[in-house]
Amino acid sequence: MPPYVGQKWEKQDALQAGMIVSNEPGLYLEGRFGIRIENLMLVVEKASLGKSKSFLGLIPITLIPIQRSLIDISLLSDFELEYLNAYHERVRHEIGPMLAGGEHEKALTWLHRQMDP
């Protein structure tokens, strides 16, 4: 079974650096609505503890703004808000230059508007 992180245990392949997995947090209210924010994540090696233990981490690779109008910022912890802001700064830094100038100026304006606090 492909690797995943979930609430129940099933026999699966172990995560390894270089793998790409999907992060799909969501909320579904039966008979009413559902919302999900999807992002592909790259599995990377993180700092190790000693010679025998290393840890894996996840880095988002789908660089699309998360729509702030869907987020009640008052419910976020400081850590979650910092994560959201850092993610948007990365989107701005990596995607913005590809849209700067010429025919993509409207797209750049849209991109910045989506990430404004």
N, C-alpha and C positions, 0 to 999 in steps of 0.2 A: 504494500500500500504506500502511496506517496506520502512524504512527510507533511505534517501539519501540527499546529498547536491548538489544542481544544480541551474541553472539559472532561472528556472520557478517554480512556486509554485503549488503543487498539494496536495490534502489531503493525509496525510501520518502519520504513527506512529512516535512519537517523539523519538529522540535518547536518550538512557539511558546508564549509566555506565555498562560495561560488554558486550555490543553489539560489534559485529565485522562487519565492513563495508568495501567495496572495494573502494580504491582510484585509479582512472584510468585517470590521465591526459594524453592528447594526442593531436596530430596534424594530420589532414587529409587534403590532397590536392587532391581534386576531380580529378580522372583520372590519378593521378601521384603516390602517395604513402601515407602511414599513419604510424605513430609510436605511441606507447602507452607504458607507464611504469605503471605496475599494482602493487599494494601492498595492502595486507589486513591490516586494522587498527583496533586497540582495542580502544573503547570509554572508557575514564577514567575520574574520577572527578578531577578537578583542584582546586586551592585555591578559597575560597569563599570571597565575598565582603559583610561583615556583616553577620547577622544571617539568612537572607531570600534569598540571592542570591548565588548560586554556579554555577560554569562553568564547561563545559565538554571540554576535549581535545582528541586528537587522537595520538596514539603511533603505529608506524609501527611494525607489527609482522611477515611479510614475510622478512626474512633476507637474501637477495640475493644482490650481488653488482649491482649497477647501472652502466652500461657500459659507462665509461668516454669518449670513442672514439665517442660516439653519442652526446656529450655535447660540445657546444661552450662556454667554461668557461668565455670568455670575455663578454658574454651576461648576466651572473648571477650577481645579487646584492651580496653585502657582506653577507647578511642574508642567501640567497640561497646557497652560497658557504659554509658557516659555517654549514648549515643544511646537505648538501651533505657529507662534511667531518665528521661530527658527526655521521651520519648514517653509513658511511663506518667504522668508528672506532668501533661502536657498533657491526657491522657484524664481524669485525676482532676479537673483544673481546669475543663474544658469540659463533661464529661458529668455529673460528680458533682452539681452544683447542680440539674440537671434531675431528678435522682432523690431529692433531699433532701426529707424530710418526707412524712407521709401514707402512701399506699398503696405507694410505691416504696422504702420503707426496706429491705426485703429485697434488692432489686436493688442498692441502694447498698452494702450490706454485702458482697454478692457481688463487686461491682466493686472495692472496696478490697482484699478478700481476694486477688483475682486479681493485683493489682499489688504486693502486699507482697514485699519482697526475701526 
